[in-house]
């Protein structure tokens, strides 16, 4: 290209010179120098052009490398596709228990019992959980224990949980099915509700900052052909906060359980023991059990007002919790009040930790529905009072051993009260 350009310039100069006449040596030398200068400048331009091309190639390569690196980083940071196992959680527990029951007027009883529970939770979306759980036991609504014996016979497994939990708004949960009891039990005591009771029906829980609310609605029997299908409902309103370094929580509750004129929903309608301490009468107004094989009905509804509170604080090196719970049945004319108070010291969340608990309870005959109260205290039901002492020791984070001792009195309102003592030795494992 450069040679063609020089030749073209030379031809043009020669033609121009010829037109003017002969060119002197001096003019020719000057022309030669000009051509040399032009040639040098053309070489420089060619070199600059090559450098620009090389620079563009290097820039394009660098940009491509950066884009590749960014793509790799984005791919590494991007969450992996969620599998079904990421939406499933499992938990459960197993407990082995030896117990001795010494009830006045009855032969001393010793037995070994187990309780095992396994639950599966499926998180179908950010705001929906479906759960299903199995446990040992029978159809007893307040016990999942299974007594060992029968020559090693097979033991029963029952549905303990089957529910859906929808978080309808922040802090607001709606539940349906058979679910864990959402009602707060201060100090984890069981004045009104046994810890193994899993209500059936609908429930609502709400917690936001210092305020909380819980509510349940249930049919103790939903089949109208089987008797009492009255709708029972109740709820709690409460608050939590901190006062003087102590974490406090308290509130009120109200529950409407319609049983007046109805027979028990669990057990034998003619057996006074299956009214679990509550007042029941035969059709003629006689006490239940007066006439053999005669069905009985509850004398009262259970319209319960509850007041409860607890406070947690450190007592030296010991985590301490104190609590009180009070209930009154406004439909009963007598024996209508129940209460409990107690304290817990320590914890068993890790190896070598210890916890001691003391509870006192007084449950008058019609202060609450006897079917649903603690099934261990005084043998279950109402019309009893007394003490509970408990000691637990942590082997590790999932394994604890412990002992409970009940010193109780039963049949208090009848005027023929009797002593009831019960020892439980437990070892328990929890997993999740």
C-alpha positions in Angstrom: 0.0 0.0 0.0 2.8 2.4 0.9 4.7 1.6 -2.3 1.7 2.3 -4.4 1.2 5.6 -2.7 4.9 6.6 -3.2 4.7 5.5 -6.9 1.6 7.5 -7.4 3.2 10.6 -5.8 6.3 10.2 -8.0 4.3 9.8 -11.2 2.3 12.9 -10.4 5.5 14.9 -9.6 7.2 13.6 -12.8 4.2 14.6 -14.9 4.0 18.0 -13.3 7.8 18.5 -13.7 7.7 17.4 -17.3 4.9 19.9 -18.0 7.1 22.7 -16.6 10.3 21.5 -18.2 13.5 19.8 -16.9 13.9 19.4 -13.1 17.2 20.5 -11.6 19.3 18.1 -9.3 18.6 20.4 -6.4 14.8 20.2 -6.9 15.0 16.4 -7.3 16.9 16.0 -4.0 14.4 18.1 -2.2 11.6 15.9 -3.7 13.4 12.7 -2.6 13.7 14.0 1.0 10.0 14.9 1.1 9.2 11.4 -0.1 11.4 9.9 2.6 9.5 12.0 5.2 6.2 10.8 3.9 7.4 7.2 4.0 8.5 7.5 7.6 5.2 9.0 8.7 3.3 6.2 6.9 5.4 3.7 8.8 4.6 5.4 12.1 0.8 5.4 11.3 0.9 1.7 10.4 2.6 0.9 13.8 0.0 3.0 15.7 -2.8 1.3 13.9 -1.4 -2.2 14.8 -1.0 -1.1 18.4 -4.7 0.1 18.5 -5.8 -3.2 17.1 -3.8 -5.2 19.7 -5.2 -3.0 22.5 -8.8 -3.6 21.3 -8.2 -7.4 21.3 -6.7 -7.3 24.8 -9.6 -5.1 26.1 -12.2 -7.5 24.6 -10.4 -10.5 26.2 -10.2 -8.8 29.6 -13.9 -7.9 29.5 -14.8 -11.5 28.6 -12.7 -12.7 31.5 -14.5 -10.4 33.9 -17.9 -11.4 32.7 -17.0 -15.1 33.1 -15.7 -14.4 36.7 -18.9 -12.5 37.6 -21.1 -15.4 36.2 -19.1 -17.9 38.3 -19.6 -15.8 41.5 -23.3 -15.4 40.8 -23.7 -19.1 40.2 -21.9 -19.9 43.4 -24.0 -17.4 45.5 -27.3 -18.5 44.0 -29.3 -20.9 46.2 -29.5 -24.4 45.1 -32.8 -25.7 43.9 -34.9 -26.6 47.1 -35.6 -30.3 47.4 -38.4 -31.9 49.3 -36.0 -32.8 52.2 -35.3 -29.0 52.8 -39.0 -28.6 53.6 -39.3 -31.5 56.0 -38.4 -31.5 59.8 -38.6 -34.4 62.2 -38.7 -34.4 66.0 -39.8 -36.6 68.9 -38.9 -38.1 72.2 -38.8 -41.4 74.2 -39.3 -41.8 77.9 -38.9 -44.9 80.1 -40.6 -44.7 83.5 -40.8 -46.8 86.7 -43.5 -45.8 89.1 -44.8 -46.8 92.5 -48.4 -45.8 93.6 -49.4 -46.0 97.2 -53.0 -45.0 97.5 -54.8 -45.4 100.8 -57.4 -48.1 100.7 -55.8 -49.8 97.6 -53.1 -52.3 97.1 -49.6 -50.8 96.4 -48.9 -50.7 92.7 -45.6 -50.9 90.7 -45.3 -50.7 87.0 -43.0 -49.9 84.1 -44.2 -47.6 81.3 -42.9 -46.1 78.1 -43.9 -43.1 76.0 -42.6 -42.5 72.5 -43.6 -39.7 70.1 -42.5 -39.0 66.6 -43.6 -36.0 64.5 -43.1 -34.8 60.9 -43.5 -31.2 59.9 -43.8 -30.2 56.2 -43.3 -26.5 55.3 -45.2 -26.2 52.1 -44.7 -22.4 51.8 -43.2 -19.6 53.8 -46.5 -19.3 55.7 -48.0 -22.9 55.8 -47.0 -25.9 57.9 -48.7 -29.3 57.9 -47.8 -31.7 60.7 -48.5 -35.3 61.6 -47.5 -37.2 64.7 -47.7 -40.7 66.2 -47.4 -41.8 69.8 -47.6 -44.8 72.0 -50.7 -45.2 74.2 -54.4 -45.8 73.7 -57.4 -43.5 73.2 -56.9 -41.7 76.6 -57.0 -38.0 75.8 -54.5 -37.1 78.6 -51.9 -39.9 78.4 -49.6 -41.3 75.8 -48.1 -43.8 78.3 -48.0 -47.5 77.5 -47.7 -50.0 80.4 -45.3 -52.8 79.7 -46.4 -56.4 80.2 -48.7 -58.9 78.7 -45.8 -61.3 77.9 -44.2 -58.8 75.5 -47.4 -58.3 73.5 -47.4 -55.6 70.9 -48.3 -52.1 72.1 -50.6 -49.5 70.6 -49.7 -46.6 68.4 -52.2 -43.8 67.9 -52.5 -40.5 66.0 -51.3 -37.8 68.3 -51.1 -34.8 65.9 -52.6 -34.0 62.5 -52.9 -30.3 61.8 -52.3 -27.3 59.5 -50.7 -24.1 60.8 -51.2 -21.0 58.6 -49.3 -17.8 59.4 -52.0 -15.4 58.1 -50.1 -12.3 59.1 -47.0 -11.4 61.1 -47.3 -13.0 64.5 -50.8 -14.4 63.7 -51.2 -18.2 63.4 -54.4 -20.1 62.5 -54.5 -23.8 63.3 -56.9 -26.6 62.4 -57.1 -30.3 63.1 -55.5 -32.0 66.1 -52.7 -29.8 67.4 -50.4 -29.1 70.4 -52.3 -27.1 73.0 -51.5 -23.4 72.3 -52.8 -22.1 75.7 -50.1 -20.8 77.9 -49.4 -22.8 81.1 -47.3 -20.7 83.4 -44.5 -22.7 84.9 -45.4 -25.6 82.6 -47.8 -26.7 85.4 -51.0 -28.6 84.5 -53.8 -27.2 86.7 -56.3 -26.9 83.8 -54.8 -28.9 80.9 -52.7 -32.1 81.0 -49.5 -31.8 79.0 -50.4 -34.8 76.8 -53.8 -33.3 75.8 -53.9 -32.3 72.1 -57.1 -30.3 71.3 -59.1 -31.0 68.2 -60.8 -28.2 66.2 -59.6 -24.7 65.5 -57.1 -22.4 67.3 -55.6 -19.0 67.0 -52.4 -17.6 68.4 -51.1 -14.0 68.2 -47.9 -12.5 69.5 -46.5 -9.1 68.8 -43.9 -7.3 71.0 -45.2 -7.4 74.6 -48.8 -8.6 73.8 -50.1 -12.1 73.2 -53.4 -13.8 72.6 -54.4 -17.5 72.4 -57.8 -19.1 71.6 -59.2 -22.5 70.9 -62.5 -23.8 69.7 -63.3 -27.5 70.0 -66.0 -30.1 70.2 -65.1 -32.6 72.9 -67.4 -34.8 70.9 -68.2 -33.7 67.3 -70.6 -36.5 66.4 -74.1 -35.6 67.5 -75.1 -39.2 67.5 -72.7 -39.9 70.3 -74.0 -37.4 72.8 -72.6 -34.0 73.8 -71.6 -32.1 70.7 -71.7 -28.7 72.3 -69.0 -26.4 71.0 -66.4 -25.5 73.7 -64.3 -22.4 73.3 -61.8 -20.3 75.3 -59.0 -17.9 75.1 -56.3 -15.9 76.9 -55.0 -12.3 76.7 -51.7 -11.5 78.3 -48.5 -9.4 78.3 -44.8 -10.0 78.9 -42.0 -7.7 79.8 -39.1 -7.0 82.2 -39.4 -5.5 85.6 -36.3 -5.0 87.8 -34.3 -7.5 85.9 -37.0 -10.2 86.0 -38.8 -11.4 82.9 -42.5 -11.4 83.8 -45.6 -12.7 82.0 -49.2 -12.7 83.0 -52.8 -12.6 81.8 -56.4 -13.7 82.1 -58.3 -16.5 80.4 -61.9 -17.5 79.9 -63.3 -20.9 78.8 -66.8 -22.1 78.1 -67.3 -25.9 78.3 -70.9 -26.8 78.1 -71.5 -30.1 80.0 -74.6 -29.5 82.1 -77.1 -32.3 81.6 -74.6 -34.2 79.4 -72.8 -37.5 80.0 -69.1 -37.9 79.9 -67.5 -38.0 76.4 -64.8 -40.4 77.5 -65.5 -43.6 79.4 -68.7 -45.1 80.9 -71.6 -42.8 81.5 -72.7 -44.9 84.5 -69.3 -44.9 86.1 -68.7 -42.0 88.6 -65.0 -42.5 88.2 -65.3 -41.4 84.5 -66.4 -38.0 85.6 -63.0 -37.5 87.1 -64.1 -35.8 90.3 -66.7 -33.5 88.8 -70.3 -33.7 90.3 -72.5 -36.0 88.3 -76.1 -37.1 89.1 -78.5 -39.9 88.0 -81.8 -38.9 86.4 -83.5 -38.8 89.8 -81.0 -36.5 91.3 -79.1 -39.2 93.2 -75.3 -39.1 93.2 -73.8 -41.0 90.3 -73.2 -44.6 91.1 -76.1 -45.0 93.5 -78.0 -47.2 91.1 -75.9 -49.7 89.2 -75.6 -49.3 85.4 -77.6 -46.1 85.5 -76.3 -43.3 83.2 -75.3 -40.0 84.9 -74.9 -36.4 83.7 -72.8 -33.4 84.8 -74.5 -31.1 87.2 -72.6 -28.0 86.0 -71.2 -26.3 83.0 -67.6 -25.2 83.3 -67.5 -21.5 82.7 -63.9 -20.8 83.9 -62.2 -17.6 84.6 -58.4 -17.9 84.9 -55.7 -15.5 86.2 -52.1 -16.4 85.8 -48.6 -15.0 86.2 -44.9 -16.0 86.2 -41.5 -14.3 86.8 -38.1 -15.6 85.7 -34.9 -14.2 87.2 -31.4 -15.3 88.4 -31.0 -16.3 92.1 -27.3 -16.4 92.4 -26.1 -18.8 89.8 -29.5 -20.5 89.6 -32.1 -19.6 86.9 -35.3 -19.3 88.9 -39.0 -19.3 87.9 -42.0 -18.6 90.2 -45.6 -18.9 89.1 -49.2 -18.8 90.2 -52.4 -19.9 88.4 -56.0 -19.4 89.7 -59.3 -20.6 88.3 -63.0 -20.2 89.2 -66.1 -21.9 87.8 -68.9 -19.3 87.8 -71.6 -22.0 87.1 -70.9 -24.1 90.2 -72.5 -23.2 93.5 -69.8 -24.9 95.7 -66.3 -26.4 95.3 -65.7 -24.0 92.4 -62.1 -22.8 92.9 -58.7 -24.2 92.0 -55.2 -22.8 92.2 -51.6 -23.8 92.0 -48.3 -22.1 92.8 -44.7 -23.1 92.6 -41.1 -22.5 91.7 -38.3 -24.0 89.6 -34.6 -23.6 90.2 -31.9 -24.4 87.6 -32.1 -26.0 84.2 -31.2 -29.2 82.3 -30.2 -27.8 78.9 -26.6 -29.3 79.0 -24.4 -31.9 80.6 -24.3 -31.8 84.4 -27.0 -29.3 84.9 -29.7 -29.8 87.5 -33.3 -28.5 88.1 -35.5 -28.7 91.2 -39.2 -28.0 91.1 -41.9 -27.6 93.7 -45.6 -27.2 93.0 -48.6 -27.1 95.3 -52.2 -27.4 93.9 -55.7 -27.4 95.2 -58.4 -28.5 92.8 -61.9 -28.4 94.2 -64.4 -30.8 92.7 -66.1 -28.5 90.1 -63.3 -25.9 89.7 -62.4 -27.3 86.2 -63.2 -30.1 83.9 -61.7 -33.1 85.5 -61.2 -35.0 82.2 -58.5 -32.6 81.0 -56.5 -31.8 84.1 -53.2 -33.4 85.1 -53.7 -37.2 84.9 -50.8 -38.0 87.3 -51.5 -35.6 90.2 -53.6 -37.6 92.8 -54.4 -40.1 90.1 -56.0 -37.5 87.9 -59.2 -35.5 87.9 -60.4 -33.0 90.6 -61.4 -33.0 94.3 -57.8 -33.3 95.4 -54.8 -31.2 96.7 -51.2 -31.6 97.6 -47.5 -31.3 96.7 -45.3 -32.3 93.8 -41.5 -32.5 94.2 -39.3 -33.0 91.1 -35.6 -33.3 90.5 -34.0 -33.6 87.0 -30.4 -34.0 85.9 -29.0 -33.4 82.4 -26.8 -36.2 81.1 -26.3 -34.2 77.9 -28.3 -31.8 75.7 -30.8 -34.5 74.6 -30.8 -36.9 77.6 -32.2 -36.3 81.1 -33.0 -38.4 84.1 -35.3 -37.4 86.9 -37.7 -38.2 89.7 -41.1 -37.0 90.7 -42.9 -37.5 94.0 -46.5 -36.7 94.6 -47.8 -36.2 98.2 -51.6 -35.7 97.7 -55.0 -36.1 99.2 -58.1 -37.3 97.2 -61.9 -37.1 97.7 -61.5 -34.0 99.7 -65.0 -32.6 99.4 -66.7 -35.9 100.5 -65.3 -35.7 104.0 -63.6 -39.0 103.6 -60.3 -37.9 102.1 -57.5 -40.3 101.7 -53.7 -40.1 101.1 -52.2 -40.7 97.7 -48.5 -41.0 97.2 -46.8 -41.6 93.8 -43.1 -42.0 92.8 -41.9 -41.7 89.2 -38.4 -42.4 88.0 -37.8 -41.2 84.4 -35.1 -41.3 81.8 -35.9 -39.4 78.7 -34.3 -38.6 75.3 -35.4 -35.8 72.9 -34.4 -35.5 69.3 -35.0 -33.1 66.4 
